Structure formats: C-alpha cells, structure tokens
Amino acid sequence: MKFSDAQLQRCYEINLAEAKDSSDSLRQIHALIAARDLFHMLDGPHSARAYEAVEHLLQPGLRAGLHQWYERPGAGLDAAAAEFKDQLSQLSGEKF
C-alpha cells in the first residue's frame, strides 16, 4: 500500500509489521486504523493524513476485512472507536 505522505507510510508499515491478526486484510485494517488514530490525534480532526488512511480503509478490496474487524470476538469499542465505526459506515453506505 502506498501513501502520499512519508510519515503516514512509515507509520502504516510499522503497525503492519507489528500486527498479530490472523489474515493479511485484518493486519492491513489494524495498521490503517492505528495510523489514522495517530494522525487524527496529532493533526486534529481535519488531518489530511488521517483522511488518506480512511480512503484506503474504504477501498473495495478491504471492505470484507473491515466487516470482519468489527465482528471479531472481543472487539469491544470505546466511545471514540464506536464513533469512528459509525463514521466509516456513513462514508461507505455500509453498516460495519
């Protein structure tokens, strides 16, 4: 996966390497959400880097993995994670 921002690329690659999820798509979802969360926190809610991570999350090839991510056993969500899940659902037109 390629990003326009070098810091986003590095963050994604580090999180992908550290992800212990069972499938490649879940590892990618994990890394993208971690990168989005970091840049959302650092740059604020209108972060271009966070938006780019979200764009990748919503690619058709990752939609099935995104559904699996939110259906995993023990995938309890705090308020911020639940709000992000709802945001993804609204942007995609799908219920996650």
Number of C-alpha atoms within 10 A of each C-alpha: 7 10 14 9 11 11 13 21 17 13 17 25 18 14 19 21 11 12 17 12 14 8 11 13 18 21 20 24 27 23 23 26 20 19 27 24 19 16 21 17 12 12 12 12 12 10 15 15 24 24 15 17 24 19 14 18 23 16 11 11 11 16 17 12 20 22 14 15 18 15 12 9 8 7 9 11 12 9 9 10 13 13 12 16 17 15 14 19 14 12 12 16 9 11 10 18
